Amino acid sequence: MPAYQLHLKDKRIVWGNEIDVESLIGAYSQDSIRTGENAALDWKLPDGIYRAKEVVIELDKLLEAILVQLGEPIDGNPSVLLDSLQANLAISGDLSSLPLGSLALKDKAGVEITAQAARIGEQLVLWAREINSEKRALAKYGPETLGQLEFRSHCYGHTLIPEAIAQVWGPDGGPKVMQLYNEYLHQFVLLRDALLPFANWEQVPFEVKEHTQYKGLRFLEPARKIFLTQLLGKELTHKAIVKYAQSVLSSGLTSAGYGFQYSLGTVLPAGLGESAGTAARYLLKWHPVQTIETEETQDIVAISFEYEYDDYYAAPRNEAGTGIPGSKDYLHISEDHSELPSIARLLPNTGSDRTTVRFSVEREGHASSSVESSVESSVDLGQLFRGHRFSYRPEKNNHSKDSAVKRTSTSIHQVADILSHSGLVTNTDNGVHVIPTGGNELVQWSLLGKLYPENVVLLAKGDQEELETALVSGKGYGTQFLVL
């Protein structure tokens, strides 16, 4: 199998063995509509591997059965019922099942999850409309079979728009139709919420196993309840997001680090392969790659990726040193960055009871991990993501230019000097330390894994305006590192 690669502009990140999951998607041993208890016709998601759209296809069978049972007055028109679904999946409004819009969460994790909920909900409704317009289930089963679909759906209080209430509880509706529609709504809500951790949620494959006590995606309800409690309580950590993702993907893992491998690929923070200055901090991303092979089996084994230092505060630290004297008002940088790396490799370490991964950079065609002067340049991947979460962007805040902290000095450092230190790099001089990278994204990520994650600001241009803003960004006190 070829190595898996991510492309970041003209740079590459390489690791593991690429895997193909396409042949597994949609291969189900049973039909979702089949005889259930008491010989009644039931709906269940069969055992198998799904992506989001495959679940929507299976859920459309419920909607088509509802439309058949509502009869001629509706004449197969799903508009009202789909409008009610849209209102439930919206992030604002009286009918919202997850009213994150009105909550206006300010924490970084909450902001990212709020945007996710809006994106996913909107796309799921678009798919629901598109798939229902094709009337696949009606063509496959016929109106007589769909008219017999009946089961009990435990209510979760999903509110309907008035027009939908009139349909499902009207003369042609009733309890039988309401049970089907309640399940239809609830399964969509579960699907939306299950996908919240993943930036590339449309691509994520997950396994569904039938449970006697759970219908469809209801097996996710216990983990979902914990996750939403943390989200709405503004106590959502990155570790909690990873733990929830592990439950959604049925990894079987009980401990959570910053990412993990499961039977259908690898999940890591979404920033990998993106520009550090604009990448999401808390979302995750699925990759079709086996990161770690095991000798005992050819199957992909579930493994949690742990931080080298569980508590970065206790990690060993080294001083960055004085560097080259510079000016906080102007960054005159005339270094040659042509020798900086163009490829990064993820190198797993499974030698202990904990699995860690190194982010190692090199120039194309060079076997050793080197930056400019053949120095050690691998950093812990977990610390790299942690540094990214805790980094700052230049932004105006409550600190004005007049009240900005008085810095003792401004120094410019070479990348090689910073990355050559062991442990994490900091300084106690209350100065500004500038590290030019020539815009090399791989080096910027490496520095995030090397600098103590307290007052690191990522610059995009380094011009006068951005520099002035950067100097009053971050904590507003203590040593400051500017990565350009």
C-alpha positions in Angstrom: 0.0 0.0 0.0 1.3 3.5 -0.8 2.2 6.0 1.9 -0.5 8.4 2.7 0.2 12.1 1.8 -1.3 15.5 2.7 -0.3 18.5 0.5 0.2 21.9 2.2 0.9 24.3 -0.6 4.2 23.1 -2.0 5.0 21.0 1.0 4.0 17.4 1.9 3.2 15.5 5.1 3.7 11.7 4.7 2.9 8.8 6.9 1.5 5.3 7.2 -0.2 3.2 4.6 -3.2 4.6 2.6 -6.3 2.4 2.9 -9.4 2.0 0.7 -12.7 2.0 2.5 -14.9 2.7 -0.5 -15.7 -1.0 -1.1 -17.0 -1.3 2.5 -19.5 1.6 2.3 -23.1 0.5 1.6 -22.5 -3.2 1.6 -25.3 -4.4 4.0 -26.3 -8.0 4.6 -29.9 -7.1 5.3 -32.5 -4.5 4.2 -33.4 -1.7 6.6 -37.1 -2.4 6.0 -38.0 -5.9 7.2 -40.2 -7.9 9.5 -39.7 -7.0 13.1 -41.5 -8.0 16.4 -45.0 -9.4 16.2 -44.6 -9.9 12.4 -45.0 -6.1 11.9 -42.9 -4.4 9.2 -40.0 -2.5 10.9 -37.2 -0.2 10.1 -33.6 -0.7 11.4 -30.2 0.3 10.2 -28.5 -3.0 9.3 -25.0 -3.9 10.3 -22.5 -2.2 8.1 -20.2 0.7 7.3 -21.9 4.1 6.7 -21.1 7.6 5.8 -23.6 10.4 6.5 -25.3 10.3 3.1 -25.8 6.6 3.3 -27.7 7.1 6.6 -29.8 9.8 4.9 -30.7 7.4 2.1 -31.9 4.8 4.7 -33.9 7.5 6.6 -35.7 8.5 3.4 -37.5 5.2 3.5 -39.2 6.4 6.7 -40.2 9.6 5.0 -41.6 7.9 2.0 -43.6 5.5 4.2 -45.0 8.5 6.0 -46.0 10.2 2.8 -47.7 7.0 1.6 -49.6 6.6 4.8 -50.8 10.2 4.7 -52.4 9.5 1.4 -53.9 11.6 -1.3 -54.3 14.9 0.5 -50.5 15.1 0.7 -50.0 13.4 -2.6 -46.4 12.5 -1.8 -45.3 16.1 -1.3 -42.6 16.2 1.5 -42.2 20.0 1.7 -43.9 20.5 5.0 -42.3 17.6 6.8 -38.9 18.6 5.4 -39.4 22.2 6.4 -40.1 20.9 10.0 -36.9 18.8 9.8 -35.0 21.9 8.7 -36.4 23.8 11.7 -35.2 21.1 14.1 -31.7 21.0 12.6 -31.3 24.8 12.6 -29.1 26.2 15.4 -31.7 29.0 16.2 -35.4 29.3 16.5 -38.0 27.9 18.8 -37.9 24.5 17.2 -34.1 24.0 17.2 -32.9 20.8 18.8 -29.5 22.4 19.5 -30.0 26.2 19.8 -26.3 27.1 19.7 -27.0 30.3 17.7 -29.0 31.9 20.5 -26.4 30.7 23.1 -23.7 32.5 21.2 -20.9 30.5 22.8 -17.6 32.5 23.1 -15.1 29.8 23.9 -13.1 28.6 20.9 -14.4 25.1 21.0 -18.0 26.3 21.2 -17.5 28.7 18.3 -16.1 25.9 16.1 -18.8 23.4 17.1 -21.6 26.0 16.5 -20.4 26.6 12.9 -20.2 22.9 12.4 -23.7 22.3 13.6 -25.0 24.9 11.1 -23.0 23.5 8.2 -24.0 19.9 8.9 -27.7 20.6 9.5 -28.0 22.6 6.3 -26.4 19.9 4.2 -28.3 17.0 5.7 -31.6 18.8 4.8 -30.4 19.4 1.3 -29.6 15.7 0.9 -33.0 14.8 2.4 -34.8 16.9 -0.2 -32.6 15.6 -3.0 -33.0 12.0 -2.1 -36.7 12.1 -1.5 -37.2 13.7 -4.9 -35.9 10.5 -6.5 -38.6 8.3 -4.7 -36.2 5.4 -4.5 -38.1 3.6 -1.7 -41.4 3.9 -3.4 -40.0 2.3 -6.6 -38.3 -0.5 -4.6 -41.0 -1.4 -2.1 -44.2 -0.1 -3.5 -47.0 1.8 -1.6 -48.5 -1.4 -0.1 -45.3 -2.4 1.7 -44.5 1.2 2.8 -48.1 1.5 4.1 -47.5 -1.4 6.5 -44.4 0.1 8.2 -45.1 0.5 11.9 -43.1 0.7 15.1 -42.8 2.4 18.5 -40.6 5.4 18.7 -39.8 6.8 22.1 -40.4 10.5 22.1 -37.7 13.1 22.6 -39.9 16.1 22.4 -39.0 17.3 18.9 -41.3 20.1 18.1 -43.0 20.4 14.8 -44.0 23.5 12.7 -47.8 24.0 12.8 -48.2 22.8 9.2 -46.4 19.5 10.1 -48.6 19.1 13.2 -51.7 19.5 11.0 -50.4 16.8 8.7 -49.2 14.1 11.1 -52.1 14.6 13.6 -54.7 15.5 11.0 -57.5 13.2 9.6 -55.0 11.2 7.5 -52.3 11.0 10.2 -52.4 9.9 13.8 -50.2 8.0 16.3 -48.9 5.5 13.7 -47.6 8.3 11.4 -46.4 10.4 14.3 -44.2 7.4 15.6 -42.5 7.2 12.2 -42.0 10.9 11.9 -40.6 11.2 15.4 -38.1 8.5 14.7 -37.2 10.2 11.4 -36.5 13.5 13.1 -34.6 12.0 16.0 -32.3 9.9 13.8 -31.4 13.1 11.9 -30.6 14.9 15.1 -28.4 12.0 16.3 -26.6 12.0 12.9 -26.0 15.7 13.0 -24.6 15.6 16.5 -22.5 12.5 15.9 -20.6 14.3 13.1 -20.0 17.5 15.0 -16.3 16.7 15.9 -15.2 16.2 12.3 -14.2 18.9 9.9 -14.6 16.5 6.9 -17.7 15.0 8.3 -19.1 14.0 4.9 -16.2 11.6 4.4 -16.1 9.9 7.8 -16.9 6.2 7.7 -18.4 4.7 10.8 -19.8 1.3 11.8 -23.3 0.6 12.9 -24.2 -2.6 14.7 -27.8 -3.6 15.4 -28.8 -3.6 19.0 -31.9 -5.1 20.4 -32.4 -2.1 22.7 -31.3 0.7 20.3 -32.8 1.6 16.9 -30.5 3.0 14.2 -28.1 5.6 15.7 -29.7 5.5 19.2 -26.7 3.6 20.5 -24.9 7.0 20.4 -27.3 8.6 22.9 -25.3 8.0 26.1 -22.0 9.5 24.7 -24.0 12.3 23.0 -25.6 13.3 26.3 -22.2 13.7 28.0 -20.8 15.6 25.0 -23.7 18.1 24.8 -23.7 18.6 28.6 -20.0 19.7 28.3 -20.7 21.8 25.2 -23.7 23.6 26.6 -22.0 24.0 30.0 -19.0 25.7 28.3 -16.7 23.0 29.7 -15.8 21.3 26.4 -12.1 20.4 26.2 -10.2 19.0 23.2 -9.9 15.7 25.1 -13.7 15.5 25.5 -14.2 16.0 21.7 -11.7 13.2 21.0 -13.4 10.9 23.5 -16.8 11.6 21.9 -15.4 11.0 18.4 -14.0 7.6 19.7 -17.5 6.7 20.8 -19.1 7.7 17.5 -16.7 5.6 15.5 -17.1 2.6 17.8 -13.3 2.5 18.4 -13.6 0.6 21.7 -11.0 2.9 23.2 -11.5 3.9 26.8 -8.7 6.5 27.1 -8.4 9.6 25.0 -5.3 11.5 23.9 -5.2 14.0 21.0 -6.1 11.5 18.2 -6.5 7.9 17.5 -6.5 5.0 15.0 -9.6 2.9 14.5 -10.6 0.1 12.2 -11.4 2.5 9.3 -8.6 5.0 9.5 -6.9 7.6 11.6 -8.4 10.7 13.3 -6.2 13.7 14.2 -6.8 17.4 14.9 -8.1 19.1 11.7 -5.1 21.5 11.6 -2.8 18.9 10.1 -2.3 19.8 6.4 -3.7 23.3 6.9 -2.1 26.7 7.5 -1.5 27.1 11.2 -2.7 30.7 11.1 -6.2 29.9 9.9 -6.7 26.2 10.8 -9.4 25.0 13.2 -8.1 24.4 16.7 -10.6 22.0 18.2 -12.2 20.0 15.3 -10.8 16.7 14.1 -10.3 15.2 10.7 -10.5 11.6 9.4 -7.8 10.3 7.2 -7.9 7.0 5.2 -4.6 5.8 6.6 -3.3 3.1 8.8 -0.8 5.0 11.0 0.4 2.0 13.1 0.8 -1.6 12.0 0.9 -4.4 14.5 2.7 -7.8 14.1 -0.1 -9.8 15.7 -2.7 -9.1 13.1 -3.3 -7.5 9.7 -6.4 -5.8 10.9 -6.2 -2.1 11.8 -6.0 -2.0 15.6 -7.6 0.8 17.6 -4.8 2.9 19.3 -5.0 6.2 21.2 -2.2 8.7 20.4 -0.9 10.2 23.7 1.0 13.4 24.4 4.7 13.0 25.2 4.0 15.3 28.2 0.6 14.8 29.7 1.1 18.1 31.6 3.2 20.5 29.5 3.7 22.7 32.6 5.9 19.9 34.0 7.9 19.4 30.8 11.6 20.3 30.8 12.3 23.8 29.4 15.3 25.6 27.9 16.0 29.3 27.3 15.8 30.5 23.7 18.8 32.8 24.4 19.4 36.3 23.3 19.4 35.8 19.5 20.2 38.7 17.2 19.2 42.2 18.5 16.3 43.6 16.6 13.7 46.4 16.7 10.1 45.9 17.9 9.0 48.6 15.4 10.5 47.0 12.3 11.5 43.5 11.4 14.4 43.6 9.0 14.9 40.0 8.0 17.2 39.0 5.1 17.8 35.3 5.7 18.0 32.6 3.1 15.2 30.1 3.7 15.8 28.0 0.6 17.3 25.2 2.8 14.2 24.9 5.0 12.3 21.6 4.9 9.7 20.6 2.2 8.5 17.3 3.7 7.3 16.2 7.1 6.9 12.6 8.3 4.8 11.3 11.2 6.9 8.7 13.1 5.0 6.6 15.6 6.7 5.4 18.8 5.1 2.3 20.2 8.0 1.1 22.3 6.3 1.8 25.7 2.9 1.4 27.1 1.9 4.7 25.5 1.8 5.4 21.8 3.3 8.8 20.8 4.0 10.3 17.3 6.8 12.6 16.2 6.5 15.3 13.6 9.8 15.1 11.7 10.8 17.6 9.0 13.4 17.3 6.2 14.4 18.7 2.8 13.2 16.7 -0.2 15.8 14.1 -1.0 17.6 14.3 2.4 17.4 11.2 4.5 18.1 13.0 7.8 15.7 15.2 9.8 17.5 18.5 9.3 16.7 22.2 9.4 19.3 24.6 7.9 22.3 23.2 9.8 21.6 19.5 10.4 20.0 19.9 13.8 17.4 17.6 15.4 14.0 18.9 14.2 11.3 16.4 15.3 8.7 17.4 17.8 5.9 15.6 19.6 2.8 15.7 17.4 0.6 16.1 20.3 2.5 19.0 21.7 2.4 20.6 18.2 -1.4 20.5 18.2 -1.5 21.7 21.8 0.7 24.6 20.9 -1.6 25.4 18.0 -4.7 25.5 20.3 -3.0 27.8 22.7 -1.4 30.1 20.1 -2.7 33.6 19.3 -3.3 35.6 16.2 -2.7 39.3 15.9 -5.9 40.9 17.1 -6.9 44.2 18.7 -8.1 43.7 22.2 -8.5 45.6 25.5 -4.8 46.5 25.4 -4.2 49.8 23.7 -0.9 50.8 22.1 -0.2 53.2 25.0 -0.9 50.6 27.7 1.0 47.7 26.0 3.4 45.9 28.2 6.9 47.3 28.2 9.2 44.8 26.6 12.8 44.7 27.7 14.2 43.7 24.3 13.5 42.4 20.8 15.5 39.5 19.5 15.5 37.6 16.2 16.2 33.8 16.2 17.1 31.3 13.5 14.7 28.3 13.2 17.7 25.9 13.7 18.6 27.5 17.0 15.1 27.1 18.5 14.5 23.6 17.2 17.9 22.4 18.4 16.9 22.7 22.1 15.6 19.8 24.0 12.3 20.0 25.8 10.2 23.1 25.4 11.7 26.5 24.6 10.8 29.7 26.5 12.6 32.8 28.0 12.3 34.7 31.2 13.5 38.1 29.9 10.1 39.6 29.3 11.3 40.4 25.7 9.9 39.9 22.2 11.5 36.9 20.3 10.9 36.8 16.6 11.4 33.6 14.6 11.3 34.1 10.8 10.3 31.0 8.8 10.1 32.5 5.3 6.4 31.4 5.4 7.4 27.7 5.6 4.3 26.1 7.0 6.1 22.9 8.1 8.5 24.9 10.2 5.7 27.0 11.7 4.0 23.8 12.8 7.3 22.4 14.2 7.8 25.6 16.2 4.4 25.3 17.7 5.5 21.9 19.0 8.7 23.3 20.4 7.8 26.7 22.0 6.3 26.7 25.5 2.6 27.3 24.7 2.0 30.4 26.7 2.4 33.6 24.6 3.1 32.5 21.0 1.6 34.8 18.3 1.4 33.6 14.6 2.1 36.4 12.1 1.0 36.3 8.4 2.9 39.3 6.9 5.1 40.9 9.5 4.3 44.5 8.3 4.1 47.5 10.6 0.4 47.3 11.2 0.4 43.5 12.0 3.4 43.9 14.2 1.8 46.7 16.3 -1.3 44.5 16.7 0.8 41.4 17.6 2.6 43.2 20.4 -0.7 43.8 22.2 -2.0 40.3 21.4 -1.7 37.3 23.6 -1.5 37.5 27.4 -0.3 41.1 27.4 2.6 40.2 29.8 5.6 38.0 29.9 8.0 36.8 27.2 6.4 36.8 23.7 7.3 34.7 20.7 6.3 35.9 17.3 6.4 33.3 14.6 6.6 34.8 11.1 
